[in-house]
Each structure stands twice: as C-alpha cells, then as structure tokens.
C-alpha cells in the first residue's frame, strides 16, 4: 500500500516541481484562495497567536498580517515541492547568503558549529548551505512513515551535500563525530515548543511565558560547538537572503540559558521585522498556562 501511494503521488509532485516558479506561484494563488477563503485552514490558531503576540495591533492589522502569512505559507509549500528538481544555479539565484565568510573563517579555525535558526521565511531551501560553506553539514529530519517517500525526500534534501540525521539520532551523531574528531556544522531549528515533561527552562518568547528548547545550548557546551544564528529574510516573492550572526565561540563561558536567551532575543527581533513570514500556524503557545504544573512536576521529581 505504501508503494502504491508513492507510485501515484510522487510522479505528480515531480512533474509539478519541474514547472517554472512563475507557474508554481499561479498554482499557489489558487490554493491560497481555497485554503484561506473556503477551508479556513488553521485561521483561528494563526489569529490567536498573532493577537497574543501583538496586543497593541488593531483587528485590521492582525487580519492583514494573517492574510499575508497564508499567502506566504502556500508559497512555501510550492517552494518545497520545487526543491525536488531545483538546480544549483537557480537556488543560488533565489536563496543568497550575505556573509558565508563568517562560517568559513570559523571552519578554518577548526571549529564545529551549532547553527541555530527559526521557522522564518523559507528554511527549507537551507539545504543549499553546502554550496557556499566549506564545512561538512549535518541536518536533522523527521522520519516519514512511508519508506519510499522517506528515501526520496532524504535524497532530495541531501543532493547538494547535507548529511541527514533522523531527529532521534542527532545527539548520537554529534557524539560520534566528536569522539572521532570529525568537524561539522549542525542545523538546529530551536523555536518550536518542547513537551512540558522534557522541559528544563521557561522564558518569555514574544511576550508569552512558554517552555523553551535548550538542546542547542546543552550540545554546544558538551561538545564545544561555536553557536551561530542564521536568519532568513524574504526579499520578494521567491527570493530570500540568509545572514549569519555569531552568538558565541566559547559556550562554556556562559551561565545556563544565557545562550538560549540570546538566541530568543535575535529570533524575536527578526520575527517582528517580518511578522507575516513566521510559522504562525504552529500552536507554539499551547503550553503557556502550564508553568505552575511544570513547577509541581519538578518538585515531585526531587522527592
């Protein structure tokens, strides 16, 4: 059954991905109309998130950001489909890197790097990183249930040189490289919501107290990884620019969660600069009322 599903769906996806971007955006406009005006996919979640984060904005302003977000969100779906067949020349034209020399200089110094980022603008096309960086790159991915799609998606995301780790195997992979003295850069998106039971730290993110992923900081301290943030800005439809920003090259000098706080500060700044391009459809703030519950869990675990 898995193969039949793959055999029917993938050829369609592949054929769509072969279309020029201008045609894909015509499809995107059509599906945006269906998703936004007819189905209303996750509109309540997006509106709730935006209202929570931007209480100073009027209903009209919130609705404007919401509509722009959904137009961008559907574009991102078709840009992701384009990933299957996009050429090196085209992706370097559409997805540029402002200062790759920052990473390349760190690489020359023998540093391994935790590259932290957020679900902002287009993070999918970051699989082009090996085209501009002089360091071996590793990226985590969520395993798909259908093994045929799993193999195809993994192959697509690694075609420019990224080595893929299943999310559950990322730590093991970093540890193995550390032991074997293999230098690498690890892509770690860190802005989504962890499970309350596995949370170590809470902080105000976009004005809301929520559980925070601290894995990147913990890994950086344990394996002496230089921490660099990458921010993707949308220049215009189908064109993006990525900028790198050094957070620290000496993670062990920081108190617990200071690196995480710096990452959150940068992420908030970039979201507020282009709020319509953040992933508002994700229920990022679903645990906001569970802080006291978490405190009780911590107390109980100490007994």
MONOR-V745561 format. One record per residue. N is the residue number from 1. RES is the residue in three letters. PSI is psi in whole degrees, 0 to 359 (999 if undefined). BURIAL is b if it has 16 or more other C-alpha atoms within 10 Angstrom, else e. D_CENTER is the distance of its C-alpha to the mean C-alpha in Angstrom with 1 decimal. Layout:
n->N res->RES psi->PSI burial->BURIAL d_center->D_CENTER
n->N res->RES psi->PSI burial->BURIAL d_center->D_CENTER
This chain:
n->1 res->UNK psi->319 burial->e d_center->31.1
n->2 res->UNK psi->318 burial->e d_center->27.6
n->3 res->UNK psi->320 burial->e d_center->29.0
n->4 res->UNK psi->315 burial->e d_center->30.7
n->5 res->UNK psi->315 burial->e d_center->27.5
n->6 res->UNK psi->315 burial->b d_center->25.8
n->7 res->UNK psi->332 burial->e d_center->28.9
n->8 res->UNK psi->316 burial->e d_center->29.0
n->9 res->UNK psi->316 burial->e d_center->25.4
n->10 res->UNK psi->318 burial->e d_center->24.1
n->11 res->UNK psi->326 burial->e d_center->26.9
n->12 res->UNK psi->314 burial->e d_center->26.1
n->13 res->UNK psi->316 burial->e d_center->22.4
n->14 res->UNK psi->316 burial->e d_center->23.6
n->15 res->UNK psi->319 burial->e d_center->26.2
n->16 res->UNK psi->319 burial->b d_center->24.0
n->17 res->UNK psi->339 burial->b d_center->21.6
n->18 res->UNK psi->346 burial->e d_center->24.7
n->19 res->UNK psi->150 burial->e d_center->25.4
n->20 res->UNK psi->153 burial->e d_center->25.1
n->21 res->UNK psi->324 burial->b d_center->22.2
n->22 res->UNK psi->328 burial->e d_center->24.9
n->23 res->UNK psi->321 burial->e d_center->25.9
n->24 res->UNK psi->325 burial->b d_center->22.5
n->25 res->UNK psi->337 burial->b d_center->22.1
n->26 res->UNK psi->315 burial->e d_center->25.5
n->27 res->UNK psi->318 burial->e d_center->24.2
n->28 res->UNK psi->317 burial->b d_center->21.2
n->29 res->UNK psi->320 burial->e d_center->23.7
n->30 res->UNK psi->313 burial->e d_center->25.7
n->31 res->UNK psi->331 burial->b d_center->23.0
n->32 res->UNK psi->316 burial->b d_center->21.8
n->33 res->UNK psi->316 burial->e d_center->25.5
n->34 res->UNK psi->311 burial->e d_center->25.6
n->35 res->UNK psi->317 burial->b d_center->22.4
n->36 res->UNK psi->313 burial->b d_center->23.1
n->37 res->UNK psi->335 burial->e d_center->26.9
n->38 res->UNK psi->305 burial->e d_center->28.0
n->39 res->UNK psi->321 burial->e d_center->25.7
n->40 res->UNK psi->37 burial->e d_center->24.0
n->41 res->UNK psi->117 burial->e d_center->20.8
n->42 res->UNK psi->23 burial->b d_center->19.2
n->43 res->UNK psi->322 burial->b d_center->21.0
n->44 res->UNK psi->321 burial->e d_center->22.3
n->45 res->UNK psi->314 burial->b d_center->19.0
n->46 res->UNK psi->314 burial->b d_center->17.6
n->47 res->UNK psi->319 burial->b d_center->20.9
n->48 res->UNK psi->315 burial->b d_center->21.2
n->49 res->UNK psi->313 burial->b d_center->17.9
n->50 res->UNK psi->318 burial->b d_center->18.9
n->51 res->UNK psi->323 burial->b d_center->22.4
n->52 res->UNK psi->318 burial->e d_center->21.5
n->53 res->UNK psi->328 burial->b d_center->19.4
n->54 res->UNK psi->66 burial->e d_center->21.8
n->55 res->UNK psi->340 burial->e d_center->25.2
n->56 res->UNK psi->348 burial->e d_center->27.0
n->57 res->UNK psi->147 burial->e d_center->26.1
n->58 res->UNK psi->166 burial->e d_center->28.6
n->59 res->UNK psi->322 burial->e d_center->28.1
n->60 res->UNK psi->319 burial->e d_center->28.4
n->61 res->UNK psi->319 burial->e d_center->25.6
n->62 res->UNK psi->315 burial->b d_center->23.3
n->63 res->UNK psi->326 burial->b d_center->24.2
n->64 res->UNK psi->315 burial->e d_center->23.6
n->65 res->UNK psi->318 burial->b d_center->20.0
n->66 res->UNK psi->314 burial->b d_center->19.6
n->67 res->UNK psi->318 burial->b d_center->21.1
n->68 res->UNK psi->322 burial->e d_center->19.1
n->69 res->UNK psi->312 burial->b d_center->15.9
n->70 res->UNK psi->324 burial->b d_center->17.2
n->71 res->UNK psi->317 burial->b d_center->18.4
n->72 res->UNK psi->319 burial->b d_center->15.1
n->73 res->UNK psi->316 burial->b d_center->13.5
n->74 res->UNK psi->322 burial->b d_center->16.2
n->75 res->UNK psi->316 burial->b d_center->15.9
n->76 res->UNK psi->323 burial->b d_center->12.3
n->77 res->UNK psi->314 burial->e d_center->14.0
n->78 res->UNK psi->329 burial->b d_center->16.7
n->79 res->UNK psi->325 burial->b d_center->14.6
n->80 res->UNK psi->321 burial->b d_center->12.9
n->81 res->UNK psi->320 burial->b d_center->16.6
n->82 res->UNK psi->335 burial->b d_center->17.7
n->83 res->UNK psi->331 burial->b d_center->15.6
n->84 res->UNK psi->327 burial->b d_center->18.3
n->85 res->UNK psi->4 burial->e d_center->21.0
n->86 res->UNK psi->140 burial->b d_center->19.7
n->87 res->UNK psi->163 burial->e d_center->21.8
n->88 res->UNK psi->318 burial->e d_center->21.1
n->89 res->UNK psi->316 burial->e d_center->23.2
n->90 res->UNK psi->320 burial->e d_center->21.4
n->91 res->UNK psi->327 burial->b d_center->17.8
n->92 res->UNK psi->337 burial->b d_center->19.1
n->93 res->UNK psi->323 burial->e d_center->20.9
n->94 res->UNK psi->339 burial->b d_center->18.0
n->95 res->UNK psi->90 burial->b d_center->15.2
n->96 res->UNK psi->160 burial->b d_center->16.9
n->97 res->UNK psi->121 burial->b d_center->16.4
n->98 res->UNK psi->317 burial->e d_center->18.4
n->99 res->UNK psi->61 burial->e d_center->19.3
n->100 res->UNK psi->341 burial->b d_center->18.5
n->101 res->UNK psi->334 burial->e d_center->21.8
n->102 res->UNK psi->312 burial->e d_center->20.3
n->103 res->UNK psi->317 burial->b d_center->18.5
n->104 res->UNK psi->327 burial->b d_center->21.6
n->105 res->UNK psi->318 burial->e d_center->24.0
n->106 res->UNK psi->322 burial->b d_center->22.3
n->107 res->UNK psi->318 burial->b d_center->22.5
n->108 res->UNK psi->330 burial->e d_center->26.1
n->109 res->UNK psi->359 burial->e d_center->26.7
n->110 res->UNK psi->15 burial->e d_center->25.7
n->111 res->UNK psi->141 burial->b d_center->22.6
n->112 res->UNK psi->152 burial->b d_center->19.8
n->113 res->UNK psi->135 burial->b d_center->16.4
n->114 res->UNK psi->111 burial->b d_center->13.5
n->115 res->UNK psi->105 burial->b d_center->10.7
n->116 res->UNK psi->147 burial->b d_center->8.6
n->117 res->UNK psi->184 burial->b d_center->6.0
n->118 res->UNK psi->168 burial->b d_center->4.5
n->119 res->UNK psi->73 burial->b d_center->3.7
n->120 res->UNK psi->137 burial->b d_center->6.8
n->121 res->UNK psi->250 burial->b d_center->9.2
n->122 res->UNK psi->101 burial->b d_center->8.2
n->123 res->UNK psi->342 burial->b d_center->5.2
n->124 res->UNK psi->323 burial->e d_center->7.5
n->125 res->UNK psi->5 burial->b d_center->10.3
n->126 res->UNK psi->354 burial->b d_center->9.2
n->127 res->UNK psi->356 burial->b d_center->11.4
n->128 res->UNK psi->0 burial->b d_center->14.1
n->129 res->UNK psi->319 burial->b d_center->13.8
n->130 res->UNK psi->344 burial->b d_center->16.9
n->131 res->UNK psi->343 burial->e d_center->18.9
n->132 res->UNK psi->351 burial->e d_center->19.0
n->133 res->UNK psi->141 burial->b d_center->18.6
n->134 res->UNK psi->60 burial->b d_center->21.5
n->135 res->UNK psi->149 burial->b d_center->20.0
n->136 res->UNK psi->134 burial->b d_center->19.1
n->137 res->UNK psi->135 burial->b d_center->15.3
n->138 res->UNK psi->135 burial->b d_center->13.9
n->139 res->UNK psi->136 burial->b d_center->10.7
n->140 res->UNK psi->147 burial->b d_center->10.4
n->141 res->UNK psi->154 burial->b d_center->10.6
n->142 res->UNK psi->126 burial->e d_center->12.2
n->143 res->UNK psi->135 burial->b d_center->15.8
n->144 res->UNK psi->148 burial->e d_center->17.4
n->145 res->UNK psi->323 burial->e d_center->20.8
n->146 res->UNK psi->113 burial->e d_center->22.4
n->147 res->UNK psi->336 burial->e d_center->23.1
n->148 res->UNK psi->317 burial->b d_center->23.8
n->149 res->UNK psi->322 burial->b d_center->20.5
n->150 res->UNK psi->310 burial->e d_center->18.9
n->151 res->UNK psi->318 burial->e d_center->20.8
n->152 res->UNK psi->315 burial->e d_center->20.2
n->153 res->UNK psi->318 burial->b d_center->16.4
n->154 res->UNK psi->317 burial->b d_center->16.4
n->155 res->UNK psi->319 burial->b d_center->18.9
n->156 res->UNK psi->314 burial->e d_center->17.1
n->157 res->UNK psi->341 burial->b d_center->13.9
n->158 res->UNK psi->5 burial->b d_center->16.3
n->159 res->UNK psi->338 burial->b d_center->18.8
n->160 res->UNK psi->0 burial->e d_center->18.2
n->161 res->UNK psi->358 burial->b d_center->18.4
n->162 res->UNK psi->139 burial->b d_center->15.3
n->163 res->UNK psi->124 burial->b d_center->16.5
n->164 res->UNK psi->136 burial->b d_center->14.7
n->165 res->UNK psi->137 burial->b d_center->15.0
n->166 res->UNK psi->144 burial->e d_center->15.0
n->167 res->UNK psi->320 burial->e d_center->13.1
n->168 res->UNK psi->347 burial->e d_center->16.6
n->169 res->UNK psi->5 burial->e d_center->17.8
n->170 res->UNK psi->310 burial->b d_center->15.4
n->171 res->UNK psi->317 burial->e d_center->17.7
n->172 res->UNK psi->319 burial->e d_center->20.7
n->173 res->UNK psi->317 burial->e d_center->19.5
n->174 res->UNK psi->317 burial->b d_center->18.9
n->175 res->UNK psi->316 burial->e d_center->22.3
n->176 res->UNK psi->316 burial->e d_center->24.0
n->177 res->UNK psi->321 burial->e d_center->22.9
n->178 res->UNK psi->314 burial->b d_center->24.1
n->179 res->UNK psi->321 burial->e d_center->27.4
n->180 res->UNK psi->6 burial->e d_center->27.9
n->181 res->UNK psi->42 burial->e d_center->27.0
n->182 res->UNK psi->118 burial->e d_center->24.4
n->183 res->UNK psi->142 burial->b d_center->22.4
n->184 res->UNK psi->164 burial->b d_center->18.7
n->185 res->UNK psi->131 burial->b d_center->15.2
n->186 res->UNK psi->120 burial->b d_center->12.5
n->187 res->UNK psi->120 burial->b d_center->8.8
n->188 res->UNK psi->94 burial->b d_center->7.6
n->189 res->UNK psi->127 burial->b d_center->4.5
n->190 res->UNK psi->19 burial->b d_center->7.3
n->191 res->UNK psi->359 burial->b d_center->7.6
n->192 res->UNK psi->175 burial->b d_center->8.6
n->193 res->UNK psi->124 burial->b d_center->12.3
n->194 res->UNK psi->166 burial->b d_center->14.2
n->195 res->UNK psi->141 burial->e d_center->17.5
n->196 res->UNK psi->319 burial->b d_center->20.3
n->197 res->UNK psi->340 burial->e d_center->22.5
n->198 res->UNK psi->13 burial->e d_center->20.1
n->199 res->UNK psi->139 burial->b d_center->19.4
n->200 res->UNK psi->341 burial->e d_center->20.9
n->201 res->UNK psi->139 burial->e d_center->20.1
n->202 res->UNK psi->145 burial->b d_center->20.1
n->203 res->UNK psi->169 burial->e d_center->19.5
n->204 res->UNK psi->116 burial->e d_center->19.5
n->205 res->UNK psi->116 burial->b d_center->16.1
n->206 res->UNK psi->34 burial->b d_center->16.9
n->207 res->UNK psi->5 burial->e d_center->20.4
n->208 res->UNK psi->132 burial->e d_center->19.9
n->209 res->UNK psi->116 burial->b d_center->20.7
n->210 res->UNK psi->161 burial->b d_center->18.2
n->211 res->UNK psi->146 burial->b d_center->17.3
n->212 res->UNK psi->138 burial->b d_center->14.7
n->213 res->UNK psi->129 burial->b d_center->12.9
n->214 res->UNK psi->9 burial->b d_center->15.0
n->215 res->UNK psi->319 burial->e d_center->14.4
n->216 res->UNK psi->317 burial->b d_center->13.2
n->217 res->UNK psi->315 burial->b d_center->16.3
n->218 res->UNK psi->318 burial->b d_center->18.6
n->219 res->UNK psi->320 burial->b d_center->17.7
n->220 res->UNK psi->318 burial->b d_center->18.2
n->221 res->UNK psi->320 burial->b d_center->21.5
n->222 res->UNK psi->321 burial->e d_center->22.7
n->223 res->UNK psi->15 burial->b d_center->22.0
n->224 res->UNK psi->54 burial->b d_center->22.5
n->225 res->UNK psi->131 burial->b d_center->19.1
n->226 res->UNK psi->136 burial->b d_center->18.8
n->227 res->UNK psi->122 burial->b d_center->15.7
n->228 res->UNK psi->134 burial->b d_center->14.1
n->229 res->UNK psi->144 burial->b d_center->11.5
n->230 res->UNK psi->132 burial->b d_center->10.0
n->231 res->UNK psi->130 burial->b d_center->9.9
n->232 res->UNK psi->124 burial->b d_center->9.8
n->233 res->UNK psi->141 burial->b d_center->12.9
n->234 res->UNK psi->120 burial->b d_center->14.4
n->235 res->UNK psi->313 burial->e d_center->17.9
n->236 res->UNK psi->178 burial->e d_center->19.3
n->237 res->UNK psi->120 burial->e d_center->18.8
n->238 res->UNK psi->5 burial->b d_center->17.4
n->239 res->UNK psi->132 burial->b d_center->17.1
n->240 res->UNK psi->155 burial->b d_center->14.4
n->241 res->UNK psi->131 burial->b d_center->14.8
n->242 res->UNK psi->136 burial->b d_center->12.7
n->243 res->UNK psi->136 burial->e d_center->14.3
n->244 res->UNK psi->145 burial->b d_center->14.4
n->245 res->UNK psi->121 burial->b d_center->15.9
n->246 res->UNK psi->127 burial->e d_center->17.7
n->247 res->UNK psi->310 burial->b d_center->17.5
n->248 res->UNK psi->145 burial->b d_center->20.2
n->249 res->UNK psi->10 burial->b d_center->21.9
n->250 res->UNK psi->69 burial->e d_center->24.0
n->251 res->UNK psi->331 burial->b d_center->21.8
n->252 res->UNK psi->348 burial->b d_center->25.0
n->253 res->UNK psi->352 burial->e d_center->26.6
n->254 res->UNK psi->145 burial->e d_center->24.5
n->255 res->UNK psi->159 burial->e d_center->25.4
n->256 res->UNK psi->133 burial->e d_center->23.2
n->257 res->UNK psi->359 burial->b d_center->20.1
n->258 res->UNK psi->322 burial->e d_center->20.9
n->259 res->UNK psi->318 burial->b d_center->18.0
n->260 res->UNK psi->318 burial->b d_center->15.7
n->261 res->UNK psi->321 burial->b d_center->17.5
n->262 res->UNK psi->318 burial->e d_center->17.1
n->263 res->UNK psi->315 burial->b d_center->13.3
n->264 res->UNK psi->321 burial->b d_center->13.7
n->265 res->UNK psi->314 burial->e d_center->16.2
n->266 res->UNK psi->316 burial->b d_center->14.3
n->267 res->UNK psi->316 burial->b d_center->11.3
n->268 res->UNK psi->316 burial->b d_center->14.2
n->269 res->UNK psi->317 burial->e d_center->16.0
n->270 res->UNK psi->325 burial->b d_center->13.4
n->271 res->UNK psi->316 burial->b d_center->12.8
n->272 res->UNK psi->335 burial->e d_center->16.6
n->273 res->UNK psi->326 burial->e d_center->17.1
n->274 res->UNK psi->70 burial->e d_center->15.4
n->275 res->UNK psi->334 burial->b d_center->15.1
n->276 res->UNK psi->349 burial->b d_center->15.4
n->277 res->UNK psi->11 burial->b d_center->12.0
n->278 res->UNK psi->158 burial->b d_center->9.9
n->279 res->UNK psi->75 burial->b d_center->9.1
n->280 res->UNK psi->345 burial->b d_center->12.6
n->281 res->UNK psi->346 burial->b d_center->13.4
n->282 res->UNK psi->136 burial->e d_center->11.8
n->283 res->UNK psi->67 burial->e d_center->14.7
n->284 res->UNK psi->332 burial->b d_center->13.1
n->285 res->UNK psi->23 burial->b d_center->16.6
n->286 res->UNK psi->338 burial->e d_center->18.5
n->287 res->UNK psi->12 burial->b d_center->19.8
n->288 res->UNK psi->336 burial->e d_center->21.0
n->289 res->UNK psi->13 burial->e d_center->24.6
n->290 res->UNK psi->14 burial->e d_center->24.6
n->291 res->UNK psi->314 burial->e d_center->24.9
n->292 res->UNK psi->323 burial->e d_center->28.7
n->293 res->UNK psi->319 burial->e d_center->28.2
n->294 res->UNK psi->319 burial->b d_center->26.0
n->295 res->UNK psi->318 burial->e d_center->28.7
n->296 res->UNK psi->320 burial->e d_center->31.3
n->297 res->UNK psi->319 burial->e d_center->29.4
n->298 res->UNK psi->318 burial->e d_center->29.3
n->299 res->UNK psi->317 burial->e d_center->33.0
n->300 res->UNK psi->321 burial->e d_center->33.9
n->301 res->UNK psi->338 burial->e d_center->32.1
n->302 res->UNK psi->342 burial->e d_center->34.2
n->303 res->UNK psi->999 burial->e d_center->37.5
